[in-house]
């Protein structure tokens, strides 16, 4: 119980974790990610990091590990390990960046493209479910997410 000055009886400041926006956004993101992951894990044998790398590559031609690291908010070492697993499965090809030999470029192989041709419609359908759940609130929610992503980009 609050003593009227924002201090709880245990001496800690009053704090509503359930109303804390970063916590709620992280929780929703995790739950949404896991809901979709259940589908692609069973059908395609992919982990969440593998899905993120493949989805990014499906939107790009050839990109560096550094580009993927920035785009999907994963550490470089995790992107590299994930890319190695995808390469071993024949879904991703690696090659030296022609402009900077220190960088590695990743791209989808034919098998990777074929998998994504089957997987991306699942993701689109999932997006449709989210939009349907939010109804007329979706447009405002989407704009708000965009503002937050822009405000906290790269940091």
VEXKEMI-13372 format. One record per atom (N, C-alpha, C, O): y, x, z. Coordinates in pm, whole numbers, plus 50000, padded with zeros to 5 digits. Each point is the difference from the previous one (the first is absolute). Layout:
// VEXKEMI-13372
YXZ
...
END
This chain:
// VEXKEMI-13372
498835008550000
501174991550000
501245009050000
500035010150069
500964986249856
501255007649987
500904996950119
500114988450040
500525021850017
500904997950114
501414996249958
500914999850084
499294997049787
501324996249950
500765011649942
501024998049933
498515014350090
500705011749948
499155007649899
500335011349964
498594982549988
499185006449898
498995009950055
499415007649924
500384992550207
499035009050061
498894991450060
500274990650075
498515012749893
498854992850054
499695005350140
500475010950036
498754981650043
499655004650135
499315013650003
500095007150100
499224996649792
499315013049999
500955011549964
499565011449986
501734985549999
501005010349973
500235003249854
500875008049967
498374985949945
500185002449857
501004990049942
500114988750049
500615015449848
500924990549935
499214988549939
498865001749957
501754986650040
499374988549936
499865002849851
500925005349937
497934991350007
499755002649858
498984990149950
498954998250062
501354995349826
499104990249940
499325006249879
500524999449889
498315006550132
499275006449890
499674990049891
500085003349881
499544984550156
499664989849902
501174995949912
499784994549892
501445008050150
501184996949921
500625012449936
501044998949935
498355012750084
500525012749948
499645001349852
498835001349965
502174998349950
499784999449855
499115011249946
499084997049925
501145015750108
499105010449946
498544997550037
499115002349917
500644993250203
498634997050043
499424988649917
498875000849953
501914988650031
499524988349926
499765003249853
499004995649943
501905012149996
499835003849859
498745008549985
499224998049907
500595011750183
498815008549994
498724991850016
499025002349931
501004988150160
498854991550025
499684991549877
498844999149959
502174994849982
499784991949880
499505008849886
499074996249928
501545015650055
499575009049893
498545003950018
499235000049903
500385003250219
498615003850026
499044988549972
498955002049939
501424986150104
499124988449979
499884996449853
498914996849952
502215003649976
499954997349856
499175010649928
499174996849914
501075015750120
499265011049937
498504998550024
499215001749908
500414995150214
498584998550032
499384987949930
498855000649958
501914988650028
499474988249931
499675003349855
498944996249951
501965010749982
499735004049862
498915010749994
499154999849912
500885009550184
499025010950001
498574994750011
499095005849942
500714983450132
498654994350011
499444996849861
498825002049974
502034993049939
499554996549865
499695012349917
498925000949941
502015008850053
499745011449912
499035010150059
499425007949927
500414991850204
499005008850063
498614995649957
499165008249963
500594978750043
498694994749964
499755001249850
498945004649958
502014991249962
499784999649855
500085013649932
499305002349901
501555006750150
500245012649930
499725012450085
500105011249949
499574987150177
499705011350086
501205008950027
499855012250014
501344981949994
501225007850020
500534998650142
499874989550063
500725021349985
500724999850127
501454996149973
500434999549885
500324997950220
501424996749986
500765011549933
500754997549906
499085015150139
500725010949931
499615001249852
500855002749915
497884995350054
499575000649860
500674989149917
500465002549889
499594985350166
500684989049932
501465003649974
500514997849890
500165007650211
501435003149986
500245010449890
500914998649919
498275011750079
500145010349896
499724994149863
500765002249906
498154990550080
499654994049871
501064990049953
500374999949883
500124991850209
501034990249963
501265007049951
500624995749903
499755015150164
501195007549955
499755006249864
500884999649913
497965006150067
499695006149870
499944989649888
500305002949885
499304985050150
499954989349900
501394996249952
500154994149893
500875009150187
501384996949964
500705011949934
501164998849959
498165012450032
500615012449953
499115006249894
498874995649977
501645014449960
499195007549905
499265010750078
498894997850047
501715013649965
499475010950081
501075003650102
501175001949965
498434999050160
500975003050105
499445010650094
498795002050007
502115004650064
499585010450093
499564993950132
500324988650032
498935019350042
499604996050135
501254997350082
500024990550080
501025017549903
501254998150074
500624986449968
500494993250090
499505002849782
500544986949962
499224988750068
500594990250047
498105011149956
499184989650062
500254999850150
500114989450061
499985022449998
500295001150144
501264992050034
500014992450097
501045009449825
501254992950023
499864985049977
500544992050077
498755004349818
499914985949961
499124991650091
500294988350024
498645017550028
499054992050077
500025003150149
499164995050075
501795013249969
500185003250143
498725005550063
499564995450105
499865014649828
498855007050055
500325014950001
500755004949916
498685002250180
500205014450007
499365006749879
499014995249945
501575016150014
499525007249883
498525003550011
499254998649904
500325005950214
498595003850017
499094987849981
498905001349945
501544987350101
499174987949985
499964995649853
498954995749951
502185005349980
500014996849857
499075009649927
499244995849913
500825017050121
499155010049933
498524997350024
499205000749907
500434996150217
498604997050030
499554987249928
498904999349947
501984990950052
499694987449933
499825002449851
499064994949939
501855012850001
499905003249857
498715007549970
499384997749897
500215011250192
498755007549979
498804990549999
499095001549918
500904988750173
498894990150000
500014991849872
498954997349942
502254998650016
500104991949877
499625008249878
499404994749906
500935018150094
499615008849890
498485001549997
499394999749892
499995001950224
498545001250008
499304987549949
498895000849947
501754987850068
499444987349949
500314997949852
499534990349940
501265018650002
500334998849859
501104990049971
500144995549886
500665001050215
501064990149983
501365006249975
500894993549944
499275019050098
501285007149990
499755013849941
499005006550029
501944997849887
499965013649945
501175007850058
501094994650017
498665018150012
501055008950049
500265010649895
499105004549930
502174999450061
500355011349915
501295006150052
500784993550070
499445018949894
501235006850042
501184993549929
499924996449883
501185002150190
501234994649944
500565010049899
500215011650035
500024984249840
500505009449900
501395005550033
500355011049957
500444981650118
501355004450035
500045008850123
500925008050016
498094990650072
499955007750124
498545002150035
499364991150056
500115020549912
498575002850017
499544999350146
498804999650027
502145000150067
499624998750141
499614985650034
499314997750100
501114992849819
499714986050026
498754995649924
499685005449894
499644984850163
498844994049936
500394986049956
500564992250077
499135004649798
500244986449950
498704992350004
498935005449973
501194981950061
498854991050003
500204989149897
501124995649974
497795000049968
500044988649908
498664992950006
498985005850040
501034981749922
498764992349995
499155004549882
500525003249893
498184997250128
499075002349889
499714986549934
500524989850045
498695010249853
499584987449938
499294990950099
500244988050004
498885018050077
499304992050102
500994994850105
499854988750048
501145019449987
501024995650095
500804988349945
500294990450071
500065010649802
500744989049936
499154987349995
500504989050024
498225012549945
499114988449994
499884993350137
500014987850010
499885020450097
499934994450134
501284992550032
499964988950053
501185017249916
501264993750033
500224987349917
500684990850045
498775008749836
500114987849920
499304988350070
500404988549985
498555014550092
499314989850078
500664997650135
500004988850051
500555021850007
500544999250136
501414994150006
500304992450092
500545010949813
501394995350005
500144984849999
500884994650067
498274998249859
500094985350011
499704994850141
500564990050042
498545016950031
499764996250140
501285001650083
500364991250079
500315020149900
501245002550073
501074989849962
500744995250086
499355001549787
500974989849956
499704986450061
500914992850040
497825003749968
499614987350061
500355000050150
500444989850054
499355021650011
500355001150141
501504998450020
500454993250092
500335013049819
501454998350003
500374985249986
500884995050070
498434998149839
500244985749982
499724992050126
500714990550031
498245013450043
499684993250126
501135001950101
500384990650070
500155021549937
501095002750094
501224991749963
500634993850086
499705005949785
501154992249954
499804985250029
500944993150039
497845002149943
499724985950029
500134997050149
500524989550038
499015019750047
500114997950145
501454999450044
500354992150087
500505016249853
501415000450039
500844989449929
501084996550046
498424998449842
500704989449929
501435003849966
500265010849945
500674980350087
501405002449964
500625011550080
501075004849965
498274999550142
500505011350078
499725013549933
500595010150038
498524990049862
499585012749942
501175007849938
500115012050024
500744981649900
501085007249932
500905007250101
500355011649979
500024981850129
500835006350102
499255011250071
500585010550030
498154987449998
499175010250063
499915012449911
500135011350048
499664986549824
499895011049904
501325007949993
499995012349997
501134980650000
501305006850000
500215008150127
500495011249996
499134983050118
500165006950128
499135012550005
500455010550046
498334988649907
499135011849995
500635010849912
499995011850036
500544984249851
500665009549910
501165007150068
500175012149985
500624980450091
501125006250072
499505009950105
500575010950015
498394985450057
499455009150101
499415012649935
500215011150048
499074987049844
499445011649930
501095009449952
499865012250009
501214982249940
501125008249953
500715007050116
500345011849992
499874980850114
500725005750116
499225011250067
500605009450053
498084989949945
499195010050069
499185008449905
498945005350036
501544996049841
499315008149898
500025014750041
501035005450040
497805000849948
499925014350023
500255004350142
500265011850025
499664979350067
500335004650134
499184994150105
500195003150117
END
